[in-house]
Amino acid sequence: MNRKVNGIVLAYSGGLDTSVILKWLIETYQTKVYAFAADLGQGEELGDVEQKALATGAAKVYIDDLRDEFVRDYVFPAWRGSAVYEGTYLLGTSLARPLIAKRQVEIAQAEGAQAVSHGATGKGNDQVRFELGYMALAPHLRVIAPWREWDLGSREALIAYAQRHGIPVPVTRAKPYSTDRNLLHISFEGGILEDPWAEPPDDMYVLSVSPEEAPDEPTYVELEFERGTLTAIDGQPMGPAALLQKLNDLGGRHGIGRVDMVENRYVGMKSRGVYETPGGTILRAGLRAVESITMDREVMHLRDSLVPRYAEMLYYGYWFSPERRLLQGFMDQAQVNTTGVARLKLYKGNGTVVGRKSMKSLYHDDFATFEADTVYDQADATGFIRLSGLRLKIRRLLEIQGRTLD
């Protein structure tokens, strides 16, 4: 294997994997390694990242605040597309990876580095997401994936390596699961969670209280949307990151957004993941509520038919692909009239829609009422139903005559 490379930009979190990788890259490739940590809303986790990276040997450390860009340019567009993978996963990690890859490429270009590296394992989705991003944006860069090269085959081996090299890491044998956190969610996988029958320990959760421990009084919140994008909460406009953080605080307080699922990874295996997505869960419910009164029926049904394919693109890592950009244009156009307010009741793990209104509403009580009206002649339904059921009627008549149709 060719070990000659001039400069590597590593996607660095300060966790177990990337802490070991930083040291391993320096020793293995004998070149400068630039550690890049994206501030996507992981809070105190970034507190000692720079110090830790420099102590481990990084030539330079980048810590960039990408919170608003993450929410504005990745989370909100995905939400306009109603992106949910396999009906459950709100794509918190999937949406962060292309932005991290994009910034890595920019740093590599600024520093004249010839390679980029990541801490994704050879079994997971993230390796694909990172590397598809690199390939789409800077195909000339070399990609180094340590998990596919070294002989450290487990997290136990990584812990031992870290201890031998005096690298402090936050993961211990007592809590050997890995986490990924940003403004949209926090994920947990591996270790004690690999048994799909085992209930996650309650002290594992970070962003939310258990529904049983949530307040006994509900909180009501109003979400304002413009063309499918959240713009204000309870009448107060805020920036993208502040909006999502506000919803995270509200949802976490009421135990909203916990998900425990077994998903189908892109590489072909099933994997158990536990997620906390309090703000995203509330946001999605509110957006669907406003859509329900503003979006044309056929537009909604066509959009919904494309959601599984759109969510797959994001989950698999094709954010920068032409097909994602093409489909994003359709998703955004579908939201052109989605402007209005949704009111939700937050209580004991649930965010229940209790009201929705819009100046662009297609719902009018004089059309939908069960009382007498002047806009709809109920007798018209007779012909409509007869035509709708004509093929069913013909089929049954032929069966009665003894014809075999199946």
N, C-alpha and C positions, 0 to 999 in steps of 0.2 A: 504494500500500500504506500502511495506517495505521501510522505509526511512534510513536504515542502510547501509552505503557505506563508504569505506575508500578511499577518493581521487577521484576527477573528473577532466578530461581533457576536457575543453570546446573549441570548434572551435569558436574563438572570432574575431570579426571584428572592434569592437568599435562603431558599428552602433546602431540603436534603439533597435532591437530585442536582440542582444547578450549582450548589456549593461545591459538591464533589467534582462536577463537570469542569468548573472553572480551574480547579487545581490540576485536573487530569489533562485538560487541553494545553495548559502551560508546559507541563512535563512532557507530554507526548509530541507536541508540534513545535516546541521551542520557539514560540513567537509571542508577540503582544496579543493579549486578549482584552477586549473592551467589553465591560459588563454593562448591559442596558436593562434597566427596570422601568416598566411602564406603570405610572400611577393611574390606575383605572378605578380607584376607589377602595383599595384594600386597607386603607387607614394606617393603623399603627404598625402593620407588618413591614412597612418601608422604613421604619424609624432608624434601624441600624444597618440597612442594606449597604450604604456606601462604605461605612467603616469595615463591615465584614468582607466586602469584595476587595477592598484595597489590602486588607490584612491577608487575604488568600492569594494575592498576587496580581490583581487586575491592573492593567496599565492605566486605565481611566474608567470612570464610572459615570454613566448617564442615568439620571432619574428624571423622566419627563412627565409632566402633568397632562395627561391625555383624557381626563374625565369628560369634559364637555364634548370633545371630538368623538369619543367613544359613544356617548349617548346620542348625540345629534346625528352623526353620520353612519352609525352602525345599528344601535338599538332601535331608534325611532323608525328608520326605514324598514327594518325587519318586522316591527310591530304593524306598520302600515300594510305589510304583506301577511299579517296574521300568522307569522311563522311559529309553528309548534311541531317538534319532531315526534313522530309516533304518538300524537295526541296528548303528550304529557310534558316533554322536555322543552323548556323555554330558551334553550340555546345560549345560556350565559357564557360558557367557555368558547363555544363555536364562534360567537360574534367578536370576541376579544382577539383571537389569534390573527386574523388578517391585519388588524391595526398594528399589533406588535411586529408582525413581519414587515409591514410597510415602514415603520420607524427604524427597524434594524437595517433595512436596505439603505435608508437615508444616512444613517450613521456610518455604514460601511463606505458609502460614497464620500462622505466628508473626511473620513480618516484614511482613505486609501486602502482599506482592508480588502483582502481577496476572498474572505469566507465568512459565512454566518453559521451559527450553531444554535441548537435548542436542546431542551432537556426531556423531550417526549420519548417515551419508550417505543420499542419496535412492535408492540402489540396494540397501541392505542390509536385514536383518531388524530391527536394533535400533531403527530409527525407529518401526516398528510396535509393538514391545514396550514402549518408553517411552510412546508416545502412547496405547496402549490402557490402560496403567496410569493415566495422567493422567485419561483420560476416565472410567474406572470409579470413581476416587476423588474427583476434583474437576473436574467438567465445566465449571465456571465459569472455570477458569484458561485463559488464552491460551497456545498452544503456539507457540514460535518454533524453527524448524528451519533454521539458517543454510545448510546444504548445499543446501537447496531454494530459497534466496533469493539468495545472493550469486553473484558471477561468478568465484569462485576454483574452477575446475573440476577441479583435480587436486592431489595431495599435493606435487607439484613447485611449484605456485603457492603453496601454503600455506607451504612452506619459504622461498620468496622473500619472502612477506609477513612472516613472522616475522623474517627477517633485516633487512628494512627498518625494522621497529618495535623492533628490539633485544630480541626475545623469545627466550630460550634454549629449545631443544627437544631431546629426546633422539634424534630420528630424523634421520638424515643420508642423503645420496644413496648412501652406501656400503651402507646397510641400510634400504632404503625399504619395509619391510613393517611392518604395524601389529600390535600385540599387545594382548591383554586378559588380565589376570591376576586370579585370586582363589584362595581356598582349594581350590576344586574343580579348577581347571585353569589353563593358560595357552594362549591361542590365537594363531596366526600366520596372517595372510592378506595378500593384495595384493603389489604389487611383484614381487620375484623369484619369488614363489610362484604367479604367475598362469599360468605354463606348467605344465600338469598332468603333463608328461613329465619335468620337471626334479626331480631328487632334492633335498630340502631340505639345506642345508649343516649339518653336524653341530654347528658352533659356534653355531648358532641356538638350540638347545635350552637351556632354563634349569633345569627341575625334575628332569631325569633324565640319567644317563649313557647312552651307547649300550650295548645289550646286549653287544656285543663287549668293552667295557671294564668290565662289571659284575664283581663278585667271582666267583672260581671256586668258592667255597663257598656253599651255599644258606643262607637264613634261614627258620626256621619261625616262624609267627605264629598266634596263636589269637584269633579275633574272637567276642565274646559279643553276642548279640542278644536283645532283649526286644520282643515284638510287632512284629518287623520293623525295629526301630531299634537301631543299634549303641550299646552301653553301656560296653564295656570292651575293652581289648586286653591279651592275656597276663595276664588276671586283674586288671588295674588299671583301675578306673573313672576316667573323665575327662569334662570338659565336651565339648560337641559340636565346637567348633573345635579343641580339643586332640586329640581323637580323629582328626579328618581330617588334621591336621598331622602326627601320628605316622605315619599310613599314607602320607602323601606322602613323608616322609623315608625310610621303608622301601622304598617302591616306586621312588622316584627312584634310590636307591642301587643297585637291581638292574635298572634300565633298563626298568621296567614302565610301560605306559600311553601309549605314543606311537601316534598315529593320524594318517594322511594320507588324506584323503577328498575327493571331490567331492560336494557335497550340493545338494539342491534348496531354494533360498531361497523364502520365502513370497511374495516379490514376483514370482517367476516365472522367474528365471534360475538357472543352475547356478554354483556357486562352489567353489573349492578352499580347504579349510581344513586346517591342521596343528595338532594338539592334543597337549598333555601332560596326562594325567589319572591320575597314578600311584595316589593314594590311592583315588579313586573306582573305579578298575578293580579293585583288591583288595577293596574293600568290596562291590561288586556281586557278585563271584565268591563271597565268603563268604556273603552273604545268600541267593543262589540255592542254595547248598549246604544251608543250614538249612531253607529252604523245601522242598527235595526230600524231607525226611523228616518234615515237620510239616504241610504243606499238602495238603488233600484234592485228589484228582486233578481232579475236575470244577471245583472252585473255581479251581485253578491254570490249567486250560485256558481257562476263561471269562475269568479275569484276563488271561492272555496274549493272548487274542483282542482285548482292549480296549487293550493297550499301544500299538499304533501310533497309535490315535486320541488316547490320553492324551498321548503324547509330542508329537504334532502340536500339541496345545493349548499345551503349554509352549514349544515351539519357536517357534510363531507369536506368542506373547505374551498368551495368554488366561488368565493365572494368576488374575486376579480375576473371571473369568466364572462365571456360575451353573453352567454345565456342568462346569467344572473342579472346583468345590466339590462338586458332586453325585458326580462320578466319584471324587474323592478319598475320599469316605466309603466307597465300595465297596472301593477299594484298601486303605484302612486296616483295614476289616473282614476282608478276605482274609488279613491278617497277624495275626489275633488269636491264633493258635497258634504263630506263628513265633518261638519262644523256644528258644535253644540256642547251641551253640558250633561254629564251623567252624575247622579247622586248614588252613593253606595253606603251601605251599613256594614261596618266592620265589627265582627263579633265572633269570638271563640273559634278562630281558624277559618272563618268564612268572610268573603267580601261580596255581599249580596246587593245586586242592583235594585234600587227602590224608586228610581225616577230617571227620566231622560227628557230633554227638550232641545229644540233647535229651530232657528228661523228658517232653515231649509228642510224642515220635516216633511216627509211624504205621508205621514200619518195624519188623518183628519177624522175627528169623531163623527162628523156628519156623513162620512162615507162608511165607516165601520160600525156604526150604531146598530143595535138590535131593534131600535124604535123606528117609527115611520120616518122615511126620508124622501128626498126628491131627486137624488142623483143615481139611484140604483133601482131598477125594476126587477124584483125577485123572480118574476115570471120568465125573464131571460135565461135563468139558470137551467130551465128545462131543456132547451135546445143544446146548451153548452154541455150538459151532462150526457145527453143522447149521443152527441158526436164524440165525446171523450170515451164513451164506453162501447162505441159501435164495433170495434174490432173484437172486443171480448164477447159481445153478443153473437157475432157471426161465428166465432170459434166454437162457442158452446152449441149453437144450432147444428153445426156440422158434426160435432161429436154425438149429438142425439140421433143424427141420421146414420150413425155407425161408421163414420170415417175416422181413421186413425191419424192423428196429427203429430204425435210425438214418436 
